[in-house]
Amino acid sequence: MAMLDDEHGRPQSTPLEDRNAYHLGQIGEHKVAMACLSGGQMGTGRAAAVAVNMRRTFKNIRFALLVGIGAGVASMKDVRLGDVVVSYPQETYTGVVQYDYGKLKGDGDIERKDWFSAPPDKLLAAVDVLEALHSRPKKPINDMPKILDELGEEYGYPDENKAPDRLYKADFTHDPEFETCASCSTEFLVKREARKSPQMPQVHYGIIASGSLVIKNGVERDKINQRYQNSVLCFEMEAAGLMNNFPCLVIRGISDYGDSHKNDNWRKRAIAVASAYAKELLSLIEPADVVILPPISKVLGEGT
């Protein structure tokens, strides 16, 4: 909500069968309808229900941005807490894979069944432009720090002494007797070079693994990743329920590493960086480019 340039409040009316609650507003020249999973419920099925209701109520919506938090995987890229992962097609994958759906074979492996739709080309083109602006060697343009500063200290970069960014080896398990990782031996930390500007979130583009299981085990996290040739950058719990119900781009702020050391210390920062990226992305999309996209109802063959 803090990303909105103008707030329009609640809709005047919604269909009786729509159980979502909405908040309306504007980012730049784009009108935005926001909804979230209610009552602390998570999972692909709940996300699908929210999507079905939303597209039925707002028949002219062109695409969705699924913005939230996720668990980072640092095997292929240097993904760290407070970074952003954006779903982006890679080889045979359209940006999102569902790791808990498929056929269990005799050898214990899973035969995957991934057939998700890719985000609209116009949306991916804007992602390409934003990546270029962030990474160009001469006068890079990045509005995320300014957007994040406006959110205040509550959503700032966590104090290193109170909430350090620590990645432990996959097979090192947190002792459940202790609430924090203060007693976890640094001997089992994965060695990583210090970043020059740790408070500057880095944005990674690639595969996001989605499913209805909370990942809190480093060994299992890495086993799932291996099924996808170690290409997974992030785990989350809603995207697989949306991809074929909504033309959708998934944007996740990294709040943990999907292991037994998982905690909520980085949650607000992760929410902030994902939201800031979404706002900057929308600023690059011209309203005329949105209008030419077909409404979601037509894309899914539901008429007008």
N, C-alpha and C positions, 0 to 999 in steps of 0.2 A: 504493500500500500504506500510505503514511503517513496517508492519510485515514481508514483503518479505526479504529473505536473498539474493536473486539475482533477478534483474528485467530484463525481456525480452522485455518489451514495448508492442506495439500494434501488433495484428496479421498481417501477410503479406496481407491476404485477407479474406473476409467473404462473405457469400452469399448475393446477393442484397436484398433479402427479410428480412434479419436479421437487425433489427433496433437497436440492442444493441451496446454499445461501450465496448470494453474489454481492460483489462490490464493484461498482462501475467507475470509470474515470478515463483519463486521457494521458498519453505519453507522446509528446510532440504533437503530430497531427493525427495520431492513431487513437481510435476509441478502443478501450480495453475492458473486457469483462473478466473478473477474477473469481475463482472458486477454489476451495481446498477440501481435502478429505476431513470429514467432521468426526468429532468424538474420539480423536486419537487413533482412528482405524487406519490401517495401512494395508498394502497388498495390491496385486494387479487387478483382482476382481472388483475391489472397491473403487479403484481408479477408473476402471471401465464404466462403472455405474455413473460416476460423476460426469464422465465424458458424454455418455449417452444423453443424460439430462440436459447438459449444457448445449449440445448441438441441436436438441429439439426445441429449446427455448430461444436460443439466439441463432436463427436460421441463416443469417448472412455472415457468420464467422468464416474466415478463410483459412486460418491455421492456428495452432496452439503452441505456446511455449510452456514446457513442463519445467518449473523452476523449483529447486529445493536442495537438499543435502544428499551426500552419498559417501561411500567408503572408498578411499583411494587405493589403487594398486600400483606399486612402484617398480614392477619388474621390467617394463619396456621403456618407460619414460620417468623422469624425475618428478613424480607426482607427490606433492606435499600438502600438509594441512593448510587450509586457507586458499588453495589453488582452485581453479575452475576446470571442469571437464565438460566438453560439448560433444554430443553424439554426432558422428560424421561418418559417411560410408567409407569402408575399407575393404578392398578386394570383393569377396562374396557376401559381406555383411552390409546391411543398410544403416548401421550406426547403433542399433540395439539388438541384443540377443537375449533370449529367455533361457537361463541356465537350468531351470528346474522343470523344463518341459521337453519331452522326447520319449524315446523307447529304451528301456533298460535291457542291455544285451547280456548274454551268458557270461561274458568275461568281466562284468561289472561296469563296463563303459556305457555311456549314454549316446544313442544315436539322435543327434539333434534334429529338431524340426523348427527352423527359423524361416519365416516368410513375411516379415514385417515390411510395410511400405516405407519408402524413404521420404524425408521431408521434401516439400515443394522446391523445385529448382531455384525459384526466386529467393527463397529463404537461405538456401545453401550458398547462393551467389553473394548474399549480404555477409554471410559468415566468412567467405573467402576474402572479401574486401576488408573486413574488420581484422582478420588475421594479418593481412598485409600491412595495414596501418599500424598495428601493434609492433610488428617485427621489422619494419623497414629500417635500414641502418642510418638513414639521414632524416632527422626530425620525425621520429615516430610519434604517432598520435594515439593517446590512451586516456580516455575520460574517466576510467574506473577510479583512480585515486581521489579525484575531486568528488565524485558521487559518494564514495565511501566516507570521506571526511565529513560530509554533511549529515551523516547518520549519528555522529557522536561517539563517545568513548565506549558505550555499551556494545557497539558492533565493531569496535576497533580490533587491531591485532592483539591477541592475548599476551599478557605479561609472561616473558620467557621463564621467570622463576616460579610462577604459579601454574602455568599450563605449557610446559615445553613441548616442542614438536619432536616426538621420539618414535622412531620406527624400529621395532624389535624383530629379531629373526623369527621366522614363521613358527618354528617349533618351541619357542620360549613362551610358556603359559603364565598368565598373571595369577598370582596367589589370591584366591577369592576372599581370604581373611582380611585383606587390606583394601580399603576403599579407593585409594589412589595408587599411582605407580612410583611413589617416593621410595618404596623398598625394593623395586625391581632393579636388578643388577644391570649396570651400564655395560657390563661385559658382553651382554647379548644384543646390544644395539647394532643396527646396520650402519656401517660407516658411510657418511655422506659429506661432501664438501659443503662448507657454509656458503650460502647465497650472498651476493653483494648487496642486494636489497631485499631482505626476507619479507618485509611488509608489503612488497609489490606482488600481488597475486599473478601467477603465471597461468596461462590458458592452454589447455591440452585438447586436441581434437582426435576423436577415434571412437572405439567401441565401448559401450556401456552395457554391462550385464544386469539384467532385471529379473526379479523373481519374487516370490512371496515368503522367502526365508530370510530372517535376519542373519547376516554373516558376522560371526564373532569368533572365528577360528582361523588362524593364519594358515595352517596346513590345508584345510578344506578350501579356503580362498584360493590358494595357489593351485590346488588340484583342478578346480573349476576353470581357472585361467588357462591351464595347460590344454584343456579341451579345445580352446580357441587360439591355439598356437601362441600363448602368452601375449595376446593382443588386447586384453581387457584393461581399461584404465580406471574403471570405477564400477562399484556395485550399488544398486538401489532397488526400490520395491514397488514402483508404480508404472514405469514406462511401458512394460510389456502389455499392460492393460489398455494403453491408449493408442499404440502405434497403428493399429488397423481400425480404430474408431475415430481417429483425429489425425489429419496431417500435422505432424508434431516434431519439434526440435526439443531435445532434452538438454537442460543446463543444470549441472550439479556443482555445488560448492563442497569441497572435501572437508569433512568434519572428523574422520577417523580413518583407520587402516583396515577395518574389517577383521580385527583380531580380538583376543581376550582382553586387551588393554583399552578397548573402546570405552569412551566416556563422552560427556556432553560439553566439555570445556571449550571446544571450538565450534559449537553448533551455531551460535549467533553470527560469528564471523563468516562461517560457511554460507549461511543464508544470505548475508549481506553481499558477498562477492558474486554469488550466482545471480542475485537480483540486479546488481550493478551492471554485470555483463549483459543481461537481458535488455536493460534500458539502453545501453550504448548500441546494441545490435538494432533495436527498433529505430533508433535515430538515423540509421543508415538506409532504411527502407522507405522509399517514396510511397505516399498514399496511392498514387496512380498504379504502382506495381502491385499493390494489394487488391485494388478494385478489379484488375484483369484476371485475378485468380478466381476459379469457380468456388461458390459456397460449398462448405463441407457436405451439406445435404445432397448436392448434385454429384460430388465426387464419390459418395457412397451409394448413389443410385436411389436416394430417398425422395426425389422430386424437389419441389420448392417449399 
